[in-house]
């Protein structure tokens, strides 16, 4: 039987551990707490070692090994800066009658503890799945590390070919697009790739009282502005076309009219999408500066200054093509470009007419009732990408009901999750697991 009190208490405890990627001691403490909270899971499931990581991997043997599935979430969190600005400490594990507060409460420890709570409740009732089930919890998703990749390697080494992977991703949204009413359940069927590109400008340096203008910082700033405004090509993926088609009846004004006539008015809707920051990433590459470095003093011209761009590429796009667009936009030989991190976009785009998609859709509708379920292109990254070599049906959904305001807390100050959403998440995973 599902223990809702356990679900809340488990999340509160999980939040208290500073599981930033690489903090081995924090992960070990979290694992000890999980073993104490979920003894039935640890006793009845096979615990599989993932060497060189702090990842967790469990197997629950089913009646068949024909269609094994993986449910996954990540244990790690981003750091919590400006802790004094939080209403409640980010690692305090504070809760009141409505919320659990803290770093990772939504991203992504609520999924992890909900999966484990649901699994324990079912096992206590004697549950045996029809097919083998795997439960994997990565340790470095936030830094695009190798934990999930290594979980995949362990499974591949055992000859496992997964019928379905369910990971974090879209959510059930109350305000998915401007002017929309009603709930929208966005299931991610693919995700964009990510690049970090370092732009640098060198100079002779010197005292700021005798500058040669434009200085290196100004030249770099101009280059970054040109990159952010570069003309990346518009591309409509079939999953985005279907998303817009399914939502067209809910949209109002010019956006609604263009959506209902998407192909006939493609230039119009493309222009509308590109003008709305929340929509533009669905149809084009995004680019923004996220890091900067110059001199250590206000009166010293740096000998070298640099900025880092984060670029999110659509499936089918290549990093070399993106880099050429940036260099062409800047057209300044004094600006050097270096790719310091790269992860390709999804090569697997899950078919939204597949039995697996319909299955997750059905579970969402069971939990939330009148919800419009759509395929969705994840504009961020997840661990799910790592399983493409052993699975063709990868679905990304965080089964909680959110607003855009709540989502904005995810990597920011006062991250939190409602008690109601903890219960919703457990209802989702209980239904999901019981039917696998």
Residue pairs with C-beta under 8 A, 6 or more apart in sequence:
1 121
1 124
1 125
2 117
2 118
2 121
2 426
2 427
2 430
3 117
3 120
3 121
4 422
4 423
4 426
6 37
6 117
6 120
7 113
7 114
7 117
7 422
7 423
7 425
7 426
8 95
8 100
8 419
8 422
9 37
10 34
10 37
10 38
10 113
10 116
10 117
11 100
11 105
11 109
11 110
11 113
11 114
11 417
11 422
12 93
12 94
12 95
12 100
12 102
13 33
13 37
13 93
14 30
14 33
14 34
14 104
14 109
14 112
14 113
15 91
15 92
15 93
15 100
15 101
15 102
15 103
15 104
15 105
15 109
16 91
16 92
16 93
16 102
17 26
17 27
17 29
17 30
17 33
17 91
18 26
18 77
18 91
18 103
19 26
19 27
19 30
19 54
19 75
19 76
19 77
19 104
19 139
20 26
20 76
20 77
20 78
20 79
20 142
21 76
21 139
21 140
21 142
21 143
21 145
22 140
24 54
27 54
27 75
27 139
28 54
30 75
31 54
31 56
34 42
34 56
34 116
35 42
37 116
38 116
38 117
38 119
38 120
40 120
40 123
40 124
41 58
41 116
41 119
41 120
41 123
44 60
44 123
45 58
45 59
45 60
45 119
45 135
46 58
46 59
46 60
46 61
47 56
47 57
47 58
48 57
48 58
48 59
48 154
49 57
49 154
50 56
50 57
50 147
50 150
50 151
50 154
51 150
52 150
53 138
53 139
53 140
53 146
53 147
53 150
53 151
54 75
54 139
54 147
55 75
55 136
55 137
55 138
55 139
55 147
55 148
55 150
55 151
56 75
56 135
56 136
56 137
57 134
57 135
57 136
57 137
57 151
57 154
57 155
58 134
58 135
58 136
59 132
59 133
59 134
59 135
60 119
60 123
60 129
60 132
60 133
60 134
60 135
61 132
62 68
62 128
62 129
62 130
62 131
62 132
62 133
62 436
63 128
63 129
63 130
63 131
64 130
64 131
64 132
65 131
65 132
66 131
67 131
67 163
67 164
68 131
68 132
68 133
68 134
68 160
68 161
68 162
68 163
69 131
69 132
69 133
69 134
69 162
69 163
69 164
69 165
69 166
69 436
70 133
70 134
70 135
70 136
70 155
70 162
70 164
70 165
70 166
70 387
70 391
71 115
71 133
71 134
71 135
71 136
71 166
71 429
71 432
71 433
72 135
72 136
72 137
72 138
72 148
72 151
72 165
72 166
72 167
72 383
72 384
72 387
73 108
73 109
73 111
73 112
73 115
73 137
73 138
73 167
73 168
74 108
74 112
74 137
74 138
74 139
74 140
74 141
74 142
74 147
74 148
74 168
74 383
75 108
75 109
75 112
75 137
75 138
75 139
76 138
76 139
76 140
76 141
76 142
76 143
76 147
77 103
77 104
77 107
77 109
77 142
78 103
78 107
78 142
78 411
79 103
80 86
80 90
80 91
80 103
82 413
83 89
83 90
85 413
86 101
86 413
86 414
87 101
87 414
88 94
88 101
88 102
88 414
89 102
90 101
90 102
90 103
90 415
91 102
91 103
92 101
92 102
93 100
93 102
94 100
94 101
94 102
95 101
95 419
97 419
98 418
98 419
98 420
99 416
99 417
99 418
99 419
100 110
100 416
100 417
100 419
100 422
101 414
101 415
101 416
102 415
102 416
103 415
104 415
105 415
105 416
105 417
106 398
106 400
106 402
106 406
106 409
106 410
106 415
106 416
106 417
107 168
107 410
107 411
107 415
108 141
108 168
108 398
110 398
110 400
110 417
110 421
110 422
110 425
111 168
111 398
111 399
111 425
112 137
114 399
114 422
114 425
114 426
114 428
114 429
115 135
115 429
115 433
116 135
117 426
117 429
118 426
118 429
118 430
118 432
118 433
119 135
119 429
119 433
121 430
122 430
122 433
122 434
127 433
127 434
129 433
129 436
130 436
131 163
131 436
133 433
133 436
134 155
134 160
134 162
136 148
136 151
138 145
138 147
138 148
138 151
138 383
139 145
139 147
140 146
140 147
141 147
141 148
141 381
141 382
141 383
144 194
144 341
144 343
144 381
147 383
148 383
148 384
148 385
148 386
148 387
149 386
151 386
152 386
152 387
152 389
152 390
155 162
155 390
156 389
156 390
160 390
161 390
161 391
162 387
162 390
162 391
162 393
163 356
163 391
163 393
164 356
164 359
164 391
164 393
164 394
164 395
165 384
165 387
165 391
165 393
165 394
165 395
166 360
166 395
166 396
166 397
166 432
167 382
167 383
167 384
167 394
167 395
167 396
168 382
168 383
168 384
168 396
168 397
168 398
169 186
169 187
169 188
169 191
169 376
169 378
169 382
169 384
169 395
169 396
169 397
169 398
170 185
170 186
170 187
170 188
170 376
170 378
170 396
170 397
170 398
171 185
171 186
171 397
171 398
171 399
171 400
171 401
171 402
171 407
172 183
172 184
172 185
172 186
172 364
172 368
172 371
172 399
172 400
172 401
172 402
172 424
173 183
173 184
173 185
173 186
173 401
173 402
173 403
173 404
174 183
174 401
174 402
174 403
175 403
175 404
176 184
176 186
176 247
177 184
177 247
177 250
177 251
177 255
177 278
177 279
178 255
178 276
179 251
179 252
179 253
179 255
179 256
180 247
180 250
180 251
181 250
182 250
182 370
182 371
182 372
183 368
183 370
183 371
183 372
183 401
184 247
184 371
184 372
184 373
184 374
185 361
185 364
185 365
185 368
185 371
185 372
185 373
185 374
185 397
186 243
186 374
186 376
186 397
187 352
187 357
187 360
187 361
187 364
187 373
187 374
187 375
187 376
187 395
187 396
187 397
188 375
188 376
188 377
188 378
188 382
188 384
188 395
188 396
188 397
189 239
189 349
189 350
189 351
189 352
189 357
189 375
189 376
189 377
189 394
189 395
189 396
190 237
190 239
190 315
190 345
190 346
190 348
190 349
190 350
190 377
190 378
191 345
191 346
191 377
191 378
191 379
191 380
191 381
191 382
191 384
191 385
191 396
192 281
192 312
192 313
192 314
192 315
192 345
192 346
192 377
192 378
192 379
192 380
192 381
193 312
193 313
193 314
193 315
193 317
193 319
193 342
193 343
193 344
193 345
193 346
194 310
194 311
194 312
194 313
194 341
194 342
194 343
194 381
195 309
195 310
195 311
195 312
195 313
195 319
195 322
195 339
195 341
195 342
195 343
196 308
196 309
196 310
196 311
196 339
196 340
196 341
196 342
197 308
197 309
197 311
197 323
197 326
197 337
197 338
197 339
197 340
198 306
198 307
198 308
198 309
198 337
198 338
198 339
198 340
199 220
199 223
199 224
199 227
199 306
199 307
199 308
199 309
199 330
199 335
199 336
199 337
200 220
200 304
200 305
200 306
200 335
200 336
200 338
201 216
201 217
201 219
201 220
201 223
201 304
201 305
201 306
201 334
201 335
201 336
202 216
202 303
202 304
202 334
202 336
203 212
203 215
203 216
203 301
203 302
203 303
203 304
204 212
204 301
204 303
205 295
205 300
205 301
205 302
205 303
206 300
206 301
207 299
207 300
207 301
208 298
208 299
208 300
208 301
209 299
211 301
214 222
215 301
216 301
216 302
216 304
216 305
217 294
217 302
217 305
219 332
219 334
219 335
220 305
220 306
220 307
220 335
221 307
222 332
223 330
223 332
223 335
224 289
224 307
224 309
226 329
226 330
227 287
227 289
227 309
227 326
227 329
227 330
228 287
228 288
228 289
228 309
229 329
230 287
230 325
230 326
230 328
230 329
231 325
231 329
232 284
232 285
232 286
232 287
232 322
232 325
233 284
233 285
234 270
234 274
234 283
234 284
235 283
235 284
235 314
235 316
235 317
236 266
236 270
236 283
237 314
237 315
237 316
237 349
237 377
238 349
239 349
239 352
239 375
239 376
239 377
240 282
240 283
240 377
241 262
242 352
242 374
242 375
243 282
243 374
243 375
243 376
243 377
244 259
244 262
244 269
245 259
245 262
246 372
246 374
247 259
247 372
247 374
248 256
248 259
248 260
248 262
249 260
250 256
250 372
251 259
251 260
254 268
254 272
255 269
255 272
255 276
257 265
258 265
258 268
258 269
258 272
259 269
262 269
270 283
272 279
273 279
273 280
273 282
273 283
274 280
274 283
274 284
278 404
280 286
281 312
281 379
282 377
282 379
283 314
284 314
285 311
285 312
285 313
285 314
285 317
285 322
286 311
286 312
286 379
287 309
287 310
287 311
287 312
287 326
288 309
288 310
289 307
289 308
289 309
289 310
290 308
290 309
290 310
291 307
291 308
292 305
292 306
292 307
292 308
293 305
293 306
293 307
294 302
294 305
295 301
295 302
295 305
308 340
309 326
311 322
312 379
312 380
313 319
313 322
313 344
313 345
314 345
314 377
315 345
315 346
315 347
315 349
315 377
316 345
317 345
319 339
319 342
319 344
323 337
323 339
326 337
327 337
343 381
343 385
346 385
346 388
346 394
347 388
348 388
348 391
348 392
348 394
350 356
350 357
350 375
350 392
350 393
350 394
350 395
351 357
351 393
352 375
354 393
356 393
356 395
357 375
357 393
357 395
359 435
360 395
360 397
360 432
361 373
363 399
363 428
363 431
363 432
363 435
364 371
364 373
364 397
364 399
364 428
365 371
365 373
366 431
367 399
367 424
367 427
367 428
367 431
368 401
368 424
376 396
378 396
382 396
384 394
384 396
387 394
388 394
398 425
399 424
399 425
399 428
399 429
400 417
400 421
400 424
400 425
401 420
401 421
401 424
402 421
406 416
409 415
409 416
